[in-house]
Amino acid sequence: MLRHSVLSLASCFLPFVTGTALAASVGPKPSQELARHLTAIASLAQSAPMVTIPAGSFLLGSKRVDDDPYGPWTQFDDTELPQHQVWLDTYEMDRDEVSLGEYLAFLQQRKEHPPDELQKLIWHVITIHSVSDQTLTRWPALYVTWYEAKNFCTAKGKRLPTEAEWEKAARGPNGNLFPWGAAVPDTQRAMFGQHHVHEIPILAAVDSHQAGKSPYGYHHMAGNVAEWAQDWFGFDYYAYMPERNPLGPTRGRYKTLRGGSWKSNQIMLRTATRGGSVPDQRSATIGFRCAKSSASTAP
């Protein structure tokens, strides 16, 4: 028996969704003291290098397993079936998740204020938990909607990765179970399974956890924050997707999320596990990274 059914929408999306779905909007003007910290965090921002993935095929999805319901190789649900080879042209993707410092610098350039949820979080962790500006600048960006993530990437001359690009970057050409291989996740490889009584995110620096890197050298493809992909989420898309450079369904209600977050259990860290949410979702568990096509192809 499958652990989850493709018909069970909540089981697919709930692990990623912890905030309230809100329309994209400019946040309120911060207090003078908070504004000083926001400026400092932005001033410390460091851009992540992009890593090139060469053209070629990779193993996408999972084989159907019905006799080991709690085994690590058993599909999370039917959405990651069937397993097959997919060809992707050369592309680049940010080695790290977009950092909070980068995102705050972007908002400052546009003369926009962070959303209210993010302002409250930053003020709380600074005043209550004594988290420094230097630490916060290397946190992943969070409370970012799909639309806002898309706008950030576009402004940088990039785009969000397609779901297939994200999966290849996470698992390599041979279908790794986790980005680092088949070993059980632990605290050296991923930030996951965390809990705070007040739902304060417990995050790691975007360039940390070297032991958890993917075969291509990407950080935090499992845990820390789940990441927006460009595609609409299709429950049965793997069954009919094209074999070359798939771009996802042409329409939908949910945008794809991949990788699990700081709150996720182990099953959500699998490179084949899929999820999604409404594109205007804000959450402390959702961030993103950007990608870029080669000169010969542009999804």
WOVENMO-V645297 format. One line per field, one symbol per residue. ss: DSSP state (h for helix, s for strand, l for the rest). psi: psi as a letter, one per 30 degrees, with the letter a starting at -180 (. if undefined). burial: + if it has 16 or more other ideal C-beta (glycine too) atoms within 10 Angstrom, else -. Layout:
# WOVENMO-V645297
ss: ???
psi: ???
burial: ???
This chain:
# WOVENMO-V645297
ss: llllllllhhhhhlllllllsllllllllllhhhhhhhhhhhhllllllssssllssssslllllllllllllllllhhhlllsssssllssssllllshhhhhhhhhhllllllhhhhhhhhhhhhlllllhhhhlllslllllhhhhhhhhhhlllssllhhhhhhhhhllllllsllsllllllllllllllllllllllllllllhhhlllllllllllllsssssssllllhhhhlllsllllslllllsssslllllllhhhhllllsssslllsllllssllssssllllll
psi: kkflkffieefefeffjfakjkkklkllklleeeeeeeeeeefgkkkklkkkklkllljkalkkkfgifglffkkeaffgklklkkkklkllkkelkkleeeeeeeeeeghlklleeeeeeeeefeeeghkleeeefflkklhkleeeeeeeeefggalkkleeeeeeeefafghkelefbfkkklfffljlglkkfggkkjllkfgaiefgllfggkkhfkadklkklelkkkegeffgklfkhkgllflafkkkklflaffllefffkffklallkfgkkkfgkallllkllffkj.
burial: -+-+-------++-+++++--+----+--+---+--++-+++-++--+-++-+----+++++-----------++++++++----+-++-++++++++++++++++++----+++++++-+++-++----+-+-++++++++++++-+++-++----+++++++++++++++--++++++----+---++++++-----++-+++++-+--+++++-++++++++++++++++++-++--+---++-++--+-+++++++++++-++++++++++++-+-+++++++++++++-----+
